[in-house]
Amino acid sequence: MSLSLTYEDLLNIQTGLNKIITLSEKEDSNIEFKIKWRVSRIIKKLNPELQDFSEQRQALLKKLGTEIFTVNKDKVDSDGKPISESTGQFNLGSNAEEYNKLIKEMLKESVQLEGNIFKLKLSEIKNIKGLSINDYVSLDAILDEDINIDDVDIYMDTKSVDEVPETVETK
């Protein structure tokens, strides 16, 4: 079985799967072992593509941005001078718009996932406590059926994703 998705789909799926993993680690979790197993199998299939995307994103940040360093006065080099350490952030400044444009193009690129791609059964995850409508939507590409809002146990999640700011953290 093969599945064609975009990098945007992969990142959305990763978000939803990570939420399921996080919820499964809670003491009062109602998530069955077979769901956790299926989620871990899907994550293993997605990881190589997500790693590639992350590396390309990092290269783009290095190309268009300026890495932000901080001086750690507690650490000194052999000459006794304080050592500068990366904060893991980049200042994109006037390149922020170009970065956003290129990232959006990357997100639209198609990815072909080969092999056994397990779909999540909506009937098995619809009663997971703590999943929001945003989580279900993020998982849509790997659900075995369409979401009917009236049939799932959801809580409201009002977070939204905006444009990338001038400073981007990579850690």
Secondary structure, 3 states (H helix, E strand, C coil): CCEEEEHHHHHHHHHHHHHHHHHHCCCCCCCCHHHHHHHHHHHHHHHHHHHHHHHHHHHHHHHHCEEEEEEEEEEECCCCCEEEEEEEEEECHHHHHHHHHHHHHHHHCEEEECCCCCCECHHHHCCCCCCEHHHHHHCHHHECCCCCHHHCCCECCCCCCCCCCCEEECC
